[in-house]
């Protein structure tokens, strides 16, 4: 059986600690640099466009008829919604397309049954 290594001197232990701390400091500096890059990139992004004022929800299938009308900021919209003009929304509501019961675009437009 080989002889065990002699115990490390206090100076060797301190040098080891120094290497570990330098590595930790470099890792922290890398994190800071990455965060600064991310903040700079966010400043370059354009703000999101405002939501459309009105949405018309279309059904599933061939022809995809309109099935419901929403305000642009309604929380109950789905991926089948398309932006619409005020005139198109009024026309849809008067043609019998139901208004969303949550955002009530018919009330917002003053069109009540």
Backbone as CSV, one residue per row, in Angstrom:
resi,resn,N_x,N_y,N_z,CA_x,CA_y,CA_z,C_x,C_y,C_z
1,UNK,0.844,-1.162,0.000,0.000,0.000,0.000,0.897,1.235,0.000
2,UNK,0.589,2.209,-0.916,1.451,3.383,-0.963,1.265,4.257,0.270
3,UNK,2.299,4.995,0.543,2.225,5.911,1.687,1.265,7.052,1.355
4,UNK,0.428,7.456,2.313,-0.480,8.574,2.056,0.335,9.855,1.842
5,UNK,-0.271,10.778,1.096,0.400,12.045,0.839,0.556,12.805,2.145
6,UNK,1.651,13.554,2.241,1.837,14.309,3.484,0.739,15.374,3.589
7,UNK,0.347,15.731,4.779,-0.706,16.732,4.941,-0.277,18.057,4.296
8,UNK,-1.260,18.747,3.725,-0.978,20.018,3.072,-0.605,21.054,4.116
9,UNK,0.330,21.890,3.719,0.727,22.952,4.647,-0.351,24.035,4.660
10,UNK,-0.292,24.854,5.649,-1.258,25.955,5.763,-1.163,26.859,4.543
11,UNK,0.048,27.107,4.045,0.227,27.952,2.874,-0.416,27.312,1.639
12,UNK,-0.281,26.014,1.456,-0.908,25.326,0.319,-2.440,25.424,0.399
13,UNK,-2.970,25.304,1.587,-4.412,25.414,1.765,-4.899,26.833,1.436
14,UNK,-4.111,27.828,1.851,-4.490,29.201,1.543,-4.418,29.480,0.039
15,UNK,-3.413,28.917,-0.647,-3.317,29.096,-2.104,-4.512,28.431,-2.796
16,UNK,-4.903,27.255,-2.314,-6.080,26.578,-2.877,-7.326,27.443,-2.689
17,UNK,-7.512,27.970,-1.487,-8.658,28.839,-1.210,-8.646,30.050,-2.130
18,UNK,-7.471,30.624,-2.354,-7.364,31.769,-3.246,-7.808,31.415,-4.658
19,UNK,-7.394,30.258,-5.181,-7.802,29.834,-6.535,-9.319,29.676,-6.622
20,UNK,-9.912,29.069,-5.618,-11.365,28.885,-5.614,-12.066,30.239,-5.601
21,UNK,-11.595,31.165,-4.797,-12.234,32.473,-4.717,-12.053,33.269,-6.001
22,UNK,-10.908,33.159,-6.655,-10.706,33.837,-7.935,-11.679,33.277,-8.972
23,UNK,-11.863,31.966,-8.982,-12.819,31.357,-9.911,-14.245,31.844,-9.617
24,UNK,-14.596,31.912,-8.341,-15.928,32.403,-7.972,-16.106,33.861,-8.383
25,UNK,-15.072,34.670,-8.195,-15.150,36.070,-8.583,-15.324,36.198,-10.094
26,UNK,-14.605,35.394,-10.863,-14.743,35.454,-12.318,-16.137,35.020,-12.753
27,UNK,-16.685,34.003,-12.113,-18.036,33.559,-12.440,-19.050,34.666,-12.144
28,UNK,-18.874,35.352,-11.019,-19.764,36.459,-10.681,-19.637,37.587,-11.702
29,UNK,-18.420,37.892,-12.112,-18.219,38.932,-13.122,-18.859,38.525,-14.453
30,UNK,-18.797,37.258,-14.794,-19.445,36.774,-16.021,-20.964,36.942,-15.929
31,UNK,-21.531,36.642,-14.767,-22.968,36.810,-14.576,-23.357,38.287,-14.707
32,UNK,-22.547,39.166,-14.130,-22.816,40.600,-14.216,-22.772,41.056,-15.671
33,UNK,-21.759,40.615,-16.415,-21.634,40.997,-17.823,-22.828,40.490,-18.626
34,UNK,-23.268,39.256,-18.364,-24.428,38.705,-19.075,-25.683,39.513,-18.754
35,UNK,-25.856,39.907,-17.511,-27.020,40.704,-17.110,-26.979,42.074,-17.785
36,UNK,-25.805,42.680,-17.852,-25.680,43.976,-18.516,-26.004,43.870,-20.002
37,UNK,-25.578,42.774,-20.639,-25.900,42.568,-22.053,-27.407,42.408,-22.247
38,UNK,-28.038,41.676,-21.341,-29.478,41.459,-21.441,-30.239,42.780,-21.263
39,UNK,-29.810,43.598,-20.316,-30.457,44.891,-20.086,-30.269,45.790,-21.306
40,UNK,-29.079,45.780,-21.887,-28.824,46.589,-23.072,-29.678,46.114,-24.248
41,UNK,-29.841,44.796,-24.391,-30.657,44.257,-25.484,-32.122,44.623,-25.292
42,UNK,-32.603,44.646,-24.059,-33.997,45.019,-23.798,-34.245,46.473,-24.180
43,UNK,-33.246,47.317,-23.981,-33.382,48.722,-24.346,-33.483,48.915,-25.846
44,UNK,-32.936,47.978,-26.615,-32.969,48.073,-28.065,-34.256,47.525,-28.663
45,UNK,-34.990,46.732,-27.911,-36.228,46.142,-28.421,-37.295,47.206,-28.591
46,UNK,-38.106,47.013,-29.584,-39.238,47.909,-29.773,-40.353,47.482,-28.827
47,UNK,-41.101,48.433,-28.327,-42.219,48.042,-27.474,-43.273,47.306,-28.302
48,UNK,-43.996,46.447,-27.648,-45.039,45.685,-28.335,-46.117,46.646,-28.834
49,UNK,-46.678,46.370,-29.992,-47.736,47.254,-30.487,-48.965,47.137,-29.584
50,UNK,-49.755,48.194,-29.526,-50.954,48.114,-28.689,-51.925,47.090,-29.275
51,UNK,-52.749,46.492,-28.429,-53.713,45.518,-28.959,-54.732,46.219,-29.844
52,UNK,-55.318,45.481,-30.787,-56.354,46.099,-31.620,-57.560,46.445,-30.754
53,UNK,-58.342,47.376,-31.216,-59.518,47.796,-30.445,-60.591,46.718,-30.424
54,UNK,-60.700,45.949,-31.519,-61.770,44.961,-31.652,-61.226,43.679,-32.253
55,UNK,-61.843,42.559,-31.870,-61.466,41.250,-32.406,-62.727,40.487,-32.804
56,UNK,-62.599,39.732,-33.868,-63.671,38.807,-34.245,-63.087,37.406,-34.177
57,UNK,-63.748,36.558,-33.399,-63.315,35.171,-33.230,-63.975,34.318,-34.305
58,UNK,-63.182,33.504,-34.964,-63.689,32.639,-36.024,-63.734,31.201,-35.542
59,UNK,-64.659,30.444,-36.122,-64.828,29.048,-35.752,-63.776,28.162,-36.390
60,UNK,-63.935,26.880,-36.140,-63.027,25.876,-36.679,-63.647,25.300,-37.944
61,UNK,-62.830,25.018,-38.923,-63.326,24.322,-40.103,-63.344,25.184,-41.340
62,UNK,-63.927,24.610,-42.385,-63.976,25.243,-43.695,-64.773,26.537,-43.638
63,UNK,-64.223,27.572,-44.211,-64.917,28.850,-44.250,-64.738,29.669,-42.993
64,UNK,-64.514,29.023,-41.881,-64.279,29.659,-40.583,-65.187,30.864,-40.340
65,UNK,-66.478,30.625,-40.150,-67.393,31.752,-39.918,-67.116,32.421,-38.566
66,UNK,-67.521,33.669,-38.450,-67.366,34.395,-37.191,-68.283,33.766,-36.144
67,UNK,-67.781,33.603,-34.933,-68.593,33.000,-33.873,-68.765,33.912,-32.662
68,UNK,-67.892,34.912,-32.512,-68.027,35.805,-31.357,-67.221,37.078,-31.597
69,UNK,-67.658,38.161,-30.981,-66.998,39.456,-31.097,-66.443,39.842,-29.726
70,UNK,-65.216,40.396,-29.709,-64.534,40.779,-28.461,-63.989,42.202,-28.561
71,UNK,-63.738,42.800,-27.403,-62.922,44.012,-27.377,-61.469,43.555,-27.477
72,UNK,-60.585,44.455,-27.855,-59.186,44.082,-28.060,-58.458,43.648,-26.810
73,UNK,-58.924,44.080,-25.645,-58.230,43.719,-24.406,-58.948,42.623,-23.612
74,UNK,-59.833,41.902,-24.259,-60.580,40.827,-23.586,-59.638,39.704,-23.169
75,UNK,-59.853,39.164,-21.992,-59.015,38.072,-21.500,-59.461,36.722,-22.058
76,UNK,-60.642,36.658,-22.642,-61.189,35.377,-23.085,-61.033,35.167,-24.593
77,UNK,-60.049,35.776,-25.203,-59.844,35.583,-26.638,-59.028,34.318,-26.877
78,UNK,-59.093,33.839,-28.086,-58.376,32.616,-28.446,-57.495,32.900,-29.658
79,UNK,-56.812,31.883,-30.122,-55.901,32.062,-31.260,-56.655,32.262,-32.566
80,UNK,-57.941,32.009,-32.571,-58.716,32.159,-33.807,-59.290,33.562,-33.952
81,UNK,-58.832,34.506,-33.153,-59.319,35.886,-33.227,-58.471,36.687,-34.205
82,UNK,-59.145,37.551,-34.941,-58.485,38.433,-35.905,-58.891,39.875,-35.595
83,UNK,-57.973,40.830,-35.765,-58.327,42.234,-35.556,-59.440,42.657,-36.514
84,UNK,-60.271,43.564,-36.063,-61.393,44.029,-36.891,-61.596,45.519,-36.683
85,UNK,-62.195,46.151,-37.675,-62.532,47.567,-37.577,-63.818,47.724,-36.784
86,UNK,-64.070,48.943,-36.360,-65.307,49.227,-35.630,-66.520,48.920,-36.486
87,UNK,-66.448,49.279,-37.766,-67.580,49.009,-38.666,-67.826,47.512,-38.827
88,UNK,-66.747,46.735,-38.949,-66.902,45.285,-39.107,-67.512,44.668,-37.854
89,UNK,-67.139,45.168,-36.702,-67.687,44.654,-35.441,-69.161,45.026,-35.323
90,UNK,-69.498,46.247,-35.638,-70.916,46.661,-35.604,-71.753,45.796,-36.546
91,UNK,-71.233,45.590,-37.746,-71.949,44.781,-38.737,-72.125,43.349,-38.211
92,UNK,-71.062,42.782,-37.637,-71.157,41.411,-37.118,-72.196,41.324,-36.001
93,UNK,-72.196,42.299,-35.111,-73.161,42.275,-34.008,-74.593,42.421,-34.518
94,UNK,-74.802,43.292,-35.485,-76.162,43.476,-36.010,-76.603,42.283,-36.850
95,UNK,-75.662,41.505,-37.378,-76.000,40.304,-38.147,-76.204,39.083,-37.251
96,UNK,-76.116,39.274,-35.946,-76.413,38.181,-35.025,-75.210,37.438,-34.462
97,UNK,-74.009,37.866,-34.765,-72.829,37.221,-34.156,-72.833,37.627,-32.689
98,UNK,-72.765,36.663,-31.777,-72.863,37.014,-30.360,-71.660,37.810,-29.853
99,UNK,-71.936,38.662,-28.874,-70.888,39.415,-28.202,-70.320,38.567,-27.077
100,UNK,-69.043,38.740,-26.798,-68.419,38.034,-25.682,-69.126,38.455,-24.392
101,UNK,-69.509,37.498,-23.548,-70.203,37.864,-22.317,-69.274,38.477,-21.269
102,UNK,-67.974,38.421,-21.496,-67.019,38.950,-20.513,-66.649,40.404,-20.796
103,UNK,-66.323,40.712,-22.044,-65.867,42.069,-22.366,-66.984,42.956,-22.906
104,UNK,-68.090,42.387,-23.332,-69.286,43.096,-23.780,-68.997,44.188,-24.807
105,UNK,-68.520,43.818,-25.997,-68.267,44.831,-27.023,-69.541,45.526,-27.490
106,UNK,-70.680,44.846,-27.381,-71.940,45.474,-27.780,-72.271,46.659,-26.872
107,UNK,-71.979,46.514,-25.591,-72.203,47.615,-24.650,-71.219,48.742,-24.934
108,UNK,-69.964,48.399,-25.201,-68.962,49.418,-25.486,-69.318,50.227,-26.716
109,UNK,-69.967,49.594,-27.689,-70.355,50.285,-28.908,-71.756,50.906,-28.831
110,UNK,-72.464,50.632,-27.773,-73.816,51.172,-27.645,-74.839,50.388,-28.448
111,UNK,-74.528,49.134,-28.792,-75.459,48.286,-29.544,-76.026,47.262,-28.576
112,UNK,-77.247,47.429,-28.194,-77.863,46.502,-27.238,-79.070,45.855,-27.885
113,UNK,-79.304,44.596,-27.530,-80.463,43.878,-28.073,-81.769,44.448,-27.553
